[in-house]
Amino acid sequence: MTQPLIRPKRKNPVLRTRLPTLPPGTRSRVALGLTAAAAEGRFALQVCRDCGAVQYPPREACQACLSVRLDWRAQDGAGALLADTVLHHSNDLFFRERLPWRLGLVRLDVGAAVVAHLHGDVPPAPARVRITARLDRAGQAVLVALPEKETPHMADDRQLREFTCDPKFRKILVTDGKTAVGQALVTALAAAGADLIWVGHTEPWKKFAGFDELAALPQVTLLPLDVTDSKSVREIAAEIGGKVDILVNTAEYHRTFGIGNRPGVETARAEMDVNYFGLLRLAQEFGPAMRSRGGDGQSSAVAWVNLLSIYALANFPLHGTFSASKAAAHSLAQCLRAELRPAGVRVVNVFPGPIDDEWNQLLLPPKVAPEALARAIVQALRDGIEDVYPGDVAQEWLERWRENPKALERELSA
């Protein structure tokens, strides 16, 4: 039975910081279909359109009938553990630091046989298990066998935490606590067991709504932080940058209208200054420190979360310049992901639909409540997901964008 995680001791400043190591990351192009599904929290396998065979590992052609008409389809992961073993030696640097390591052979109910990492609560073979796809520290999909039923302290398993960014006992920076989303997220992170939460807020001489409630949380420390001020970001990074395990960028500037309905560029410039350049300032100051701490064991830097918008995928003309700023931030976040991946730090991009706030008042429901968005972000960290689309509108928008982006563009402009 998995033992509950204990609070880590303070790091000895005399000891050297371990350099981050990554598991083997080479995958074929076709195998990246498994990674694409795992990045969104799904377990998918190739299914042949002609004979219906489900196959693993991924191949260019069906192993049963040689058809090339293969689709990636979600699977429930139910299967039987046929054999298991424990590795006590490895020539790979990543696994050498984490031995012993448990592996097993699982026959899925759909027919395919897979080798998977075994959760500590999975009993010895033969046993029923459920397979999930997770991203490892190299950003590639791996298969993890979990117990068929939930067990106490299941998320605290040593091997499972290598594939997640669970906020339990982590030190977290939330860049803007003045918004409803920021405050809901701080509350959710505190409930998830975060050890310390720094909460940024601009204009510290003003007491914003919800200030007293945030200050009353024992994990919370409020800090003056303005992402539009390079000096402010630099000073905060110098103070806490070497301690942050998870950074959640909730700073956002949102205004309605597009190009022709608003004269001048002042509002668009303000949106870019917060949504794009604010992210850039944070990345320049906090990124190197988090990259250097990717191998600090239980207290290592693990995740960077960006609050983007589903409007980043296709421009929504009613919020045109805001959409453009989020699209720019999305592109920058992809660059940040590439730079943090060698350290094993995961960049999580969140693409919510319209949030139930003052700038979406004229949009009809459904809209995402701040509390629901906060729960989605915490769950994404627990599951180690890279891309999150909270809300019905975001899910529908995503499917339409994947199916026909040009049709979605025309529909939005109408």
C-alpha positions, 0 to 999 in steps of 0.5 A: 500500500502506498505510504502518504507523502511526507513534507520534504526537509529543507534543502541543505544549501551546502549540497550541490544541485543535481543536474536534471536527467531525462528518460529516453525520448526518441520516438518515431513520427507515427508514435507521436500519436500516442504522445498527442493523446497523452498530452490531453489526458487520453489513452488512445491506440491505433485501430484499423478501419478495415479489420478492426484490429487494435495494435501496439506499438504504433506502426505505419500499417496494420499488423493483421491485414497490412492496411494503412487506414489506421485511426487513433481511438480512445481506449478504456485501458482495462487489462490483465497483468501477466507478469511483473518485475523490479529493475535494480540496475540500469545503464540509463542515467534517469533510471539509475537515480530512481531505482528500484523501478517496477515494470509489467506486461499487460494484456489489454481487453481489446487484444494488444499487449503492452509493457507498462510502468507499474504503480506500487499498489498494483498486486503481483501478477495475475491481477486486473489493472487499468492502463493510462497514458502519461507524459514522462519528463522528456515530454513523451508518452509512456504507459502506466498500469494503475490498480483497477480500483482507487487506493488510499494515497494513490497519487503519492506513489513514487513512480507515479509522481515522476509522470505528474506535477502534483501540487502537494508539498510544492512551492507555487507562484500565482502571478495575479491574485486580484482576479476571480480566477486567480483567487479561485486557483489559490484556494484550490491549490491550498486545498490540494496540499501546496506547501507555500503559495506566493500570490502576486498583485499589482498596485499593492497600495490598494486592497482588492476584493478578496484580499483578506480571504487570501491573506488568511490562508496559512500557505499564502504570502502576498507579493507586489508583482507587476508583469508589465514592469521588468524591474518588478519581475526581476526583483521578485525572481531574485527573491523567490526564483530559486524556490518556485516549483510551479509557476502559474501565470494568471495575469491577463488583460482582456477588452472587447472589440476588434480593429474597426470598433476602437480607435488607436492602439493603446488597448491592444498595446496594453493587452500585448504588454500583459498577455505576451510581453508579461509572459516573456518577462516572466520566462526570462527571469524565472525560466533559467532558475526553474531549468536549473532545478529540474533535478532537485528530487521531491522539491524540484521545479516541475511545471509552468502553467499559462492561462491562455484562451480558446480564442488563441486557436482561431480569432474571435472578432468580437474580442479580436485584439485580445485573441491576437495577444493570446495567439502570440502568447501561445506561440511564445509558450511553445518556445518556452516548452522547448526550452524547459523540456531538457530540464523536465519542467512541463509547460501546461497551456490552458485554453478555457472557453469564455470565462464568467467574468465582466468581459464576457457578460454579453456572451450567452452561456455556457461559460466557465466559472472561475472555480471550475477553471481552477479545478481543471488546472489542479487536475491537469497538474495531478495528471501531468497534462500539457494542454487543457480545454476547460468548458463546453465551448472550448471542447466544441471549438477545439473539435471544429478547429481540428476538423476544418479550421477554415470553416471555423474562421468563417463561422466566427466572422459571421 
